[in-house]
C-alpha cells in the first residue's frame, strides 16, 4: 500500500490531477479532497453524502465518517439486500 501511495504522491507533485475511487482508509487519508457517495450502494446510492478533507471526515455522520471516527466499519449489505447474485449491472465508458 505504501508503494501505491508514494506513486500517487509523485504524480500529484509533478502537477497531475488524480481522481481515485478507493475504499482503503490509507488512500482516503492521504487525499486532498474526499467525496462519499451513498447512503447505500446500487440503486439506494449515488448521492453525495460527504464532501471535504480527510480531517473533516470523522465528524461526518456517514459510514466512512464513523469509521474514521473510530467506530466499527459498517457491515456490507447482504446479497439479498443488494438484489442477489447475478442481478447487478455493469457499464463502461469509452
N, C-alpha and C positions, 0 to 999 in steps of 0.2 A: 504494500500500500504506500509506503514511504517513497518508493521509486516513482510511482504514478504521480503522487502529489508534487514531487520535485520536478518532474517533467512538465506538469501543468503550470507550476510557478515559473519555469523557464519560458514557456510560451507567452505568458502574461507579461513577463519582464521585457520581452522583445517587442511588445506592443500588440500582440494578438488578442482578439476578443474571443472568449470561450463561453459556450452555452453547454452546460453539462447537466444531464438528467441522471441523478445518482441518489441512492438511499444510504450509502455508507456514512456514518457520523464523522469520520475523519475528513472526508471530502467536503461535506457540508460545512464543517467547522472552519475550513480554510477558504471558503468562498467569500467574495466581496459582497454578494447580494444573494438572498435566498427567496425563492418563490415556492410556496407549498400549495399544491392543488388538492382538493378534496370536496366534501368531507370524507367520502369513501372512494373506492376505485370504480372503474367501469361507468355504468350509467348513473351512478349516485355521486359521481365526482365531476371534475372539470372546472370547478370554481376556485378562484384564488382565495385561500383561507388565511394566508400569511404572506407578507412581503416585507423584507427588512434585512438587517445584518444578522450574522450568526450570534452576535452578542445580545440582540433583541429577542431571539428565538425562545429562550427559556421562559419568557414572560407571556408567550403566546398560548392561548388555550386551544391548541391543536395537538394532534398525535405526536408530531415531531417536536413541538414545543415542550410537551410534557416529558418526552424522552430526554431532551436536553436539560430539563429542569431536575432530572434525577429520578423521575418516576419510571415505573416499568414501561417498556415499549408496549404498544397495543398489540393484541394478538391479531394475526391476519384473519380475514373473514373466511368462513368455511366454504368449501366448494359449493354447497347448496346455496349459500348467500350470494355467491358470485355467479350463480347460474349453472353450476355443474361442470363436468369435464366436457371438452369438445364444443362448447357453445360460445366461446369467445370469438371475436372478430379481429383480424389483423389488417392493417392498412399500411401502405407505403407511399412515400413521396418520391417523385422523380425529378 
